[in-house]
């Protein structure tokens, strides 16, 4: 079945790199890629319901610039090896990034959002750019995959899946992870940062359910003790040279804690590999 992939682009090097990563990661799947550029105008804001009218001089100039940027962006993608399984559409809209992404997810029935972790500023002093953080926080309709600036594509042979086993996983929520692992022969490393002496009854049940879901996928369970979640994940990934981190995004989960302070270096570790969040299906 064809997958629909939404890639917000701001014409930065990072968004080009994220797009190329998506093309390689999904090279074995039939996909339609929607390249989305949202543009804004000074003095107008979606949040304040101040929306410019098509036909206004400033609006048309901004839209022309956006559409021209998309044409150039597509030209750069032509340097990437052509894949007969892949098709492309470009979208240019006035909107905020988050609302623009959510609107296109609904309109196009998107399966996955892919974006760079930094934007046009590409500042080296931040781990995640504000745009990436906002999309990861606000988009709950489908998985979101973020790709670090300058990350060179490598098949994800090892994927780290951190969990505290406090909530059950469902197969349909895990499908994107399972498909990636299937296509690339990935091993999924289920990582538990141990805080209690042993798992509670519900945790043990959820662990067994996860094992059942992963039954047809190579996987192993790992425990780390006496480490904070941030440091534990970072240490595990660094020690194994893992290729991707995948989180299940649930309210009050440790993913939210990680995203709560995304712009500081105090964590001591940088997740310089792609990160995908899987969202709960209601």
C-alpha positions as CSV (number, residue, x, y, z in Angstrom):
1,X,0.0,0.0,0.0
2,X,1.3,3.4,-0.9
3,X,2.5,5.6,2.0
4,X,2.0,9.3,2.1
5,X,5.0,11.3,3.5
6,X,4.8,14.9,4.5
7,X,8.1,16.8,4.6
8,X,8.1,20.5,5.8
9,X,10.9,22.3,4.0
10,X,12.4,25.8,4.6
11,X,15.0,25.4,1.8
12,X,17.8,25.0,4.4
13,X,20.6,22.5,4.1
14,X,19.0,20.6,7.0
15,X,15.6,20.2,5.3
16,X,17.3,19.0,2.1
17,X,19.3,16.5,4.2
18,X,16.1,15.3,6.0
19,X,14.4,14.9,2.6
20,X,17.2,12.8,1.2
21,X,17.3,10.7,4.3
22,X,13.5,10.0,3.9
23,X,14.0,9.0,0.3
24,X,16.8,6.5,1.3
25,X,15.0,5.2,4.4
26,X,11.8,4.5,2.4
27,X,13.5,3.4,-0.8
28,X,11.8,0.0,-0.8
29,X,8.3,1.4,-0.2
30,X,5.9,3.0,-2.7
31,X,5.5,6.5,-1.5
32,X,4.1,9.9,-2.4
33,X,6.1,12.7,-0.9
34,X,4.4,16.0,-0.2
35,X,7.0,18.8,0.2
36,X,5.4,21.6,2.2
37,X,6.6,25.1,2.5
38,X,4.7,27.4,4.8
39,X,5.2,31.1,4.3
40,X,4.3,34.0,6.6
41,X,4.0,37.8,6.3
42,X,5.0,40.5,8.7
43,X,2.0,41.9,10.5
44,X,-0.2,38.8,9.9
45,X,-0.6,35.8,12.1
46,X,-2.8,32.7,12.1
47,X,-2.9,32.8,15.9
48,X,-4.5,36.2,15.8
49,X,-6.8,35.4,12.9
50,X,-5.0,38.0,10.8
51,X,-4.9,36.3,7.5
52,X,-3.9,38.1,4.2
53,X,-6.1,37.8,1.2
54,X,-4.9,36.1,-2.0
55,X,-4.3,38.8,-4.5
56,X,-2.7,41.3,-2.1
57,X,0.7,42.4,-3.4
58,X,2.6,41.2,-0.3
59,X,0.8,37.9,-0.3
60,X,1.4,37.2,-3.9
61,X,5.1,38.1,-3.6
62,X,5.6,35.8,-0.6
63,X,3.7,33.0,-2.4
64,X,5.8,33.4,-5.5
65,X,9.0,33.3,-3.4
66,X,7.7,30.1,-1.7
67,X,6.8,28.4,-5.0
68,X,10.1,29.4,-6.6
69,X,11.9,28.0,-3.6
70,X,10.1,24.7,-4.0
71,X,11.0,24.5,-7.7
72,X,14.7,25.0,-6.8
73,X,14.4,22.5,-4.0
74,X,12.9,19.9,-6.4
75,X,15.8,20.6,-8.8
76,X,18.3,19.8,-6.1
77,X,16.5,16.5,-5.4
78,X,16.9,15.5,-9.0
79,X,20.6,14.9,-8.1
80,X,19.4,12.1,-5.8
81,X,19.0,8.6,-7.5
82,X,15.6,8.3,-9.1
83,X,13.3,5.8,-7.6
84,X,10.3,4.6,-9.7
85,X,8.4,3.9,-6.4
86,X,8.4,7.5,-5.4
87,X,6.3,10.4,-6.5
88,X,6.3,14.1,-5.5
89,X,4.0,17.0,-4.9
90,X,4.8,20.5,-3.7
91,X,2.6,22.6,-1.4
92,X,2.9,26.3,-0.7
93,X,0.6,27.8,1.9
94,X,0.3,30.8,4.2
95,X,0.2,29.3,7.7
96,X,2.2,28.6,10.9
97,X,4.3,25.5,10.6
98,X,2.4,23.5,13.2
99,X,-1.0,24.4,11.8
100,X,0.2,23.9,8.3
101,X,1.5,20.4,9.0
102,X,-1.6,19.4,10.9
103,X,-3.8,20.7,8.1
104,X,-2.0,18.7,5.5
105,X,-2.0,15.6,7.6
106,X,-5.8,15.8,7.6
107,X,-6.2,16.7,4.0
108,X,-3.7,14.2,2.6
109,X,-4.1,11.4,5.1
110,X,-0.4,11.5,5.9
111,X,1.3,8.4,7.3
112,X,4.6,10.0,8.4
113,X,6.1,13.5,8.9
114,X,9.8,13.9,8.3
115,X,11.8,17.0,9.1
116,X,15.2,18.3,10.0
117,X,15.9,19.1,13.7
118,X,17.1,22.6,12.8
119,X,15.8,25.2,10.5
120,X,17.3,28.0,8.3
121,X,19.4,29.4,11.2
122,X,21.1,26.0,11.6
123,X,22.7,27.2,14.9
124,X,25.1,24.7,16.3
125,X,24.3,25.8,19.8
126,X,21.0,24.0,19.9
127,X,20.0,20.3,20.0
128,X,16.5,20.7,18.5
129,X,15.3,23.7,16.7
130,X,12.1,25.3,18.0
131,X,10.1,24.2,14.9
132,X,11.1,20.6,15.3
133,X,10.2,20.7,19.0
134,X,6.8,22.3,18.3
135,X,5.9,19.7,15.6
136,X,6.9,16.8,17.9
137,X,4.8,18.2,20.7
138,X,1.8,19.2,18.8
139,X,1.4,16.6,16.0
140,X,-0.3,13.6,17.4
141,X,-2.1,12.3,14.3
142,X,0.9,10.3,12.9
143,X,4.5,9.5,13.6
144,X,7.1,12.3,13.3
145,X,10.7,11.5,12.3
146,X,13.4,14.2,12.9
147,X,16.8,14.0,11.2
148,X,19.9,15.9,12.6
149,X,21.7,18.4,10.5
150,X,24.4,16.8,8.3
151,X,23.5,13.3,9.4
152,X,24.7,11.0,6.7
153,X,22.3,8.3,5.8
154,X,23.0,4.8,7.0
155,X,20.6,1.9,7.0
156,X,19.1,1.6,10.5
157,X,20.6,-1.7,11.5
158,X,20.0,-1.0,15.2
159,X,17.0,0.9,16.5
160,X,16.7,1.8,20.2
161,X,13.2,1.8,21.7
162,X,13.2,3.2,25.2
163,X,10.2,2.3,27.4
164,X,9.2,2.2,31.1
165,X,6.6,-0.5,30.3
166,X,4.0,1.6,32.2
167,X,1.6,1.7,29.2
168,X,0.7,-1.1,26.8
169,X,1.8,-0.8,23.1
170,X,-0.5,-1.6,20.3
171,X,0.6,-3.2,17.0
172,X,-1.1,-0.5,14.8
173,X,0.8,2.2,16.8
174,X,4.1,0.4,16.1
175,X,3.5,-0.2,12.4
176,X,5.9,2.4,11.2
177,X,8.7,1.0,13.4
178,X,8.0,-2.5,12.3
179,X,8.0,-1.6,8.6
180,X,11.4,0.1,8.9
181,X,12.8,-2.8,10.8
182,X,11.5,-5.2,8.2
183,X,12.8,-3.3,5.2
184,X,16.3,-2.9,6.7
185,X,16.7,-6.0,8.7
186,X,17.0,-3.9,11.9
187,X,17.4,-5.2,15.4
188,X,15.2,-3.4,17.9
189,X,16.9,-2.8,21.3
190,X,14.1,-2.3,23.9
191,X,15.8,-0.2,26.6
192,X,14.4,0.1,30.1
193,X,16.0,2.6,32.5
194,X,15.4,0.7,35.8
195,X,14.1,2.7,38.7
196,X,12.3,0.0,40.7
197,X,13.7,-3.2,42.0
198,X,11.5,-5.2,39.7
199,X,8.7,-4.6,37.3
200,X,5.1,-4.4,38.6
201,X,2.4,-6.7,37.5
202,X,1.1,-4.3,34.8
203,X,4.7,-3.5,33.6
204,X,5.5,-7.2,33.2
205,X,2.2,-7.7,31.3
206,X,3.1,-4.8,29.0
207,X,6.6,-6.2,28.5
208,X,5.2,-9.5,27.4
209,X,2.7,-7.8,25.1
210,X,5.6,-5.8,23.5
211,X,7.5,-9.1,23.0
212,X,4.5,-10.6,21.2
213,X,4.3,-7.5,18.9
214,X,8.0,-7.8,18.1
215,X,7.9,-11.6,17.7
216,X,8.6,-11.5,14.0
217,X,11.3,-8.8,14.3
218,X,14.8,-9.3,15.7
219,X,14.8,-7.7,19.2
220,X,16.4,-7.8,22.6
221,X,15.5,-6.3,26.0
222,X,18.1,-4.3,27.8
223,X,18.2,-2.7,31.3
224,X,20.3,0.2,32.6
225,X,20.4,1.1,36.3
226,X,21.4,4.2,38.3
227,X,21.1,6.6,35.4
228,X,18.8,9.4,34.5
229,X,16.6,8.7,31.5
230,X,18.4,11.3,29.3
231,X,21.9,10.1,30.2
232,X,20.9,6.4,30.0
233,X,19.6,6.7,26.5
234,X,22.6,8.7,25.4
235,X,25.1,6.4,26.9
236,X,23.4,3.3,25.4
237,X,23.2,4.8,22.0
238,X,26.8,6.1,22.1
239,X,28.2,2.8,23.3
240,X,26.5,0.8,20.5
241,X,26.6,3.3,17.7
242,X,22.9,2.8,17.2
243,X,21.2,4.3,14.1
244,X,17.8,5.5,15.4
245,X,15.8,6.2,18.5
246,X,12.1,5.5,18.5
247,X,9.8,6.7,21.3
248,X,6.1,6.0,22.0
249,X,4.7,9.5,22.7
250,X,2.3,9.4,25.6
251,X,1.1,12.1,27.9
252,X,3.5,12.6,30.8
253,X,6.0,10.2,29.3
254,X,9.7,10.7,29.5
255,X,9.6,11.9,25.9
256,X,7.8,15.0,27.2
257,X,10.5,15.4,29.8
258,X,13.2,15.2,27.1
259,X,11.4,17.7,24.9
260,X,10.8,20.1,27.8
261,X,14.4,21.4,27.7
262,X,15.5,20.8,24.1
263,X,17.6,23.9,23.6
264,X,20.2,23.4,26.3
265,X,23.4,21.4,26.4
266,X,23.2,20.4,30.1
267,X,22.1,16.9,29.2
268,X,25.7,15.9,28.5
269,X,24.6,13.8,25.5
270,X,23.4,14.8,22.1
271,X,21.1,12.5,20.2
272,X,22.9,12.9,16.9
273,X,20.9,10.3,15.1
274,X,17.4,10.3,13.7
275,X,14.6,10.2,16.3
276,X,11.0,9.1,15.6
277,X,8.1,9.5,17.9
278,X,5.1,7.1,17.5
279,X,1.8,8.6,18.6
280,X,-1.0,7.0,20.5
281,X,-4.0,6.1,18.3
282,X,-7.2,6.9,20.0
